Amino acid sequence: MALKNNSRRNISSDGKLELSLQEFKKWLKRFDLNKDGKISKEELREAVMKNGGGWFSKIKGSYGMRIADSNGDGFIDEKEFKNLVEFAQRNLGVRII
């Protein structure tokens, strides 16, 4: 799964979409439907599905949650955001710069 590209964003020589940390946070906040500042498993699945997750979006969302949610409360909060960035760089075809 890769984040959708638009003309403002850079594609690196290895084909990864390059985003600043602020751009990635802004993109992710679009899926925080209840605006609680945390990303739930359902919100993460929605983000994956909307960005090309296809048949495996449920699995990718669950995997991302398992990787990023270090305290196991079912949400990714500001303290765990670094884990989500690392997951995105390894699995979602992006580079956070």
Beta strands, then each sheet from edge to edge (+ up, - down):
strand 1: 10-11
strand 2: 17-19
strand 3: 39-40
strand 4: 75-76
strand 5: 94-96
sheet 1: 1+ 2- 5-
sheet 2: 3+ 4-
end
